[in-house]
Amino acid sequence: MSVATELDLFTFLDKNPDASLESIIECLDIPEQSTRLLLSGCCASKLICRDHETMGYRNTKVASVALVKGRKNMIPLVQFTHQVKEKSGFHLLESLRKVDNDGTNSVEKSKDESIYSNPKVDKQLADAVGAYSSLTWHSANLSEFSGIKHLLDVGGGRGITAVYLCSKFPDLKITVLELPRVCEMARHYIAENNLAARIKYIEIDLEDTWPKDFDGVLMSHFVTIFPKKKAETLYKKAYETLIPSGKLFVWTVLFNEYETGGMEAVKLALYHLNINGHGAFCSGSEHQKFMLNAGFEKVNIFEGKFDHSMIVAFK
Ligand SMILES: C[S@@+](CC[C@H](N)C(=O)[O-])C[C@H]1O[C@@H](n2cnc3c(N)ncnc32)[C@H](O)[C@@H]1O
């Protein structure tokens, strides 16, 4: 799938439905045998199909919705999964052997080993997480957001979530805390969506002091990138940032209470372990415990799709 997106097969078929084998060979510019192999693979994976009478190829619905350039698509996520995530799996046994009981890898990865030291991967990562967020947020329960006036989005990435929430709540203002290099990418996206007046970025490392007096704090796909022991510290910081009766929203994958799933949480946990050497992957009740320890009065959990949940903590 990733190679076919790199060769832009799906955009070609979108423009040329029922395309012949010869026209595809010409477009992809790889040998005939390789083209036929790639097309067979895409047919077997149900990304494209072949009409048995005309022998032409066309996209199936999934490819047409997610893999065509020039409109909203999941291509950055597909390519990141192939080029970075899958490769990281080669070190799984080594990573598992080094994990401490608090979920932290006992041997820190050197700077050169880390994907975060590679500027190409940095952009790729921001684009991939953005695509992933736009996919998952559609199943998020937003009922507790209504009435929120000023939201602090901690580690808000390229702004995909902030733009989505602004489209749902016309009076909402959002301040995003992000690392400087991500703010740079985000500002273009916010300007393209004409939301510069409602979404502000502050360049910050989360260890710095956070601004105060928000009625909502959001952490989307955020606590999972840190060691588990950091979650409670982050929730305490959110508590101090909120006005009385403010709410903390955590959008994240959850393990079930028996630690027998969900699949998305397990996959992400293993990937983070390989890449970062840690990851705060918890069940709902573990998050609840950290939030109550941080001072919150009550915690509600709303299940979404793809093993995601919206956890809402009330101050
Ligand atoms: C997995 S992404 C989630 C992005 C976004 N919240 C979303 O759901 O699409 C985690 C984000 O945390 C940011 N981040 C990581 N370490 C940080 C730090 N020390 N201070 C501020 N942001 C940080 C990264 O730049 C990245 O954009």
The ligand as an SDF file (V2000), in Angstrom:
LIG
                    3D

 27 29  0  0  0  0  0  0  0  0999 V2000
    1.7410   12.2010   19.3360 C   0  0  0  0  0  0  0  0  0  0  0  0
    1.7800   13.9090   19.0780 S   0  0  0  0  0  0  0  0  0  0  0  0
    0.1070   14.4160   19.3670 C   0  0  0  0  0  0  0  0  0  0  0  0
   -0.2710   15.6400   18.5930 C   0  0  0  0  0  0  0  0  0  0  0  0
   -1.7360   16.1010   18.7790 C   0  0  0  0  0  0  0  0  0  0  0  0
   -2.0730   16.3550   20.1390 N   0  0  0  0  0  0  0  0  0  0  0  0
   -2.6850   15.1100   18.1560 C   0  0  0  0  0  0  0  0  0  0  0  0
   -3.4240   14.4200   18.8600 O   0  0  0  0  0  0  0  0  0  0  0  0
   -2.6880   15.0280   16.9130 O   0  0  0  0  0  0  0  0  0  0  0  0
    2.6140   14.4990   20.5100 C   0  0  0  0  0  0  0  0  0  0  0  0
    2.9970   15.9680   20.4230 C   0  0  0  0  0  0  0  0  0  0  0  0
    3.6430   16.3600   21.6420 O   0  0  0  0  0  0  0  0  0  0  0  0
    4.6540   17.2980   21.3230 C   0  0  0  0  0  0  0  0  0  0  0  0
    5.6880   17.2850   22.3670 N   0  0  0  0  0  0  0  0  0  0  0  0
    6.5510   16.2730   22.6390 C   0  0  0  0  0  0  0  0  0  0  0  0
    7.3750   16.6260   23.6470 N   0  0  0  0  0  0  0  0  0  0  0  0
    7.0210   17.8740   24.0110 C   0  0  0  0  0  0  0  0  0  0  0  0
    7.5160   18.7750   24.9810 C   0  0  0  0  0  0  0  0  0  0  0  0
    8.5410   18.4440   25.7670 N   0  0  0  0  0  0  0  0  0  0  0  0
    6.9060   20.0020   25.0840 N   0  0  0  0  0  0  0  0  0  0  0  0
    5.8640   20.3370   24.2820 C   0  0  0  0  0  0  0  0  0  0  0  0
    5.3510   19.5010   23.3440 N   0  0  0  0  0  0  0  0  0  0  0  0
    5.9410   18.3110   23.2020 C   0  0  0  0  0  0  0  0  0  0  0  0
    5.2220   16.7930   20.0040 C   0  0  0  0  0  0  0  0  0  0  0  0
    5.8740   17.8440   19.2920 O   0  0  0  0  0  0  0  0  0  0  0  0
    3.9840   16.2710   19.2990 C   0  0  0  0  0  0  0  0  0  0  0  0
    3.4180   17.2080   18.4240 O   0  0  0  0  0  0  0  0  0  0  0  0
  1  2  1  0
  2  3  1  0
  2 10  1  0
  3  4  1  0
  4  5  1  0
  5  6  1  0
  5  7  1  0
  7  8  2  0
  7  9  1  0
 10 11  1  0
 11 12  1  0
 11 26  1  0
 12 13  1  0
 13 14  1  0
 13 24  1  0
 14 15  1  0
 14 23  1  0
 15 16  2  0
 16 17  1  0
 17 18  1  0
 17 23  2  0
 18 19  1  0
 18 20  2  0
 20 21  1  0
 21 22  2  0
 22 23  1  0
 24 25  1  0
 24 26  1  0
 26 27  1  0
M  CHG  2   2   1   9  -1
M  END
$$$$
